Structures are given as C-alpha cells and as structure tokens.
Amino acid sequence: MEKCAICKSKIEDTFLGKIHGTIIKGKYVCSACQKKFGSDLAKQL
C-alpha cells in the first residue's frame, strides 16, 4: 500500500492491481487530492 504524498492517507488498490490515484514526479497522489487541487497538483509536490 502506497501513501499519498500530500495528505498521507493510504491509496487503495483495485482488484486488477491499479491504484485509485496517480503518480506525479515519482510520488503517489490519491484521487481526493487530485480533485481538490486539480491543475495546481504539481505545485503542491
């Protein structure tokens, strides 16, 4: 289980092995933070 680089919550895996989030600049980001920060997400890292 990976943790979000912004909010430190655990990122869940789907049954196919995919994550509910994304990887930006080598760091994991959860889908909630993606929705919250939108296009400013890269600046938060």
RAQUI-V862922 format. One record per pair of residues at least 24 apart in sequence whose C-alpha atoms are under 7 Angstrom apart, sorted by the first residue. I is the first residue (numbers start at 1). J is the second residue. D is the distance in whole Angstrom. If there is no record, write none. Layout:
# RAQUI-V862922
I & J & D
I & J & D
This chain:
# RAQUI-V862922
3 & 28 & 7
4 & 28 & 5
4 & 29 & 5
4 & 30 & 5
5 & 29 & 6
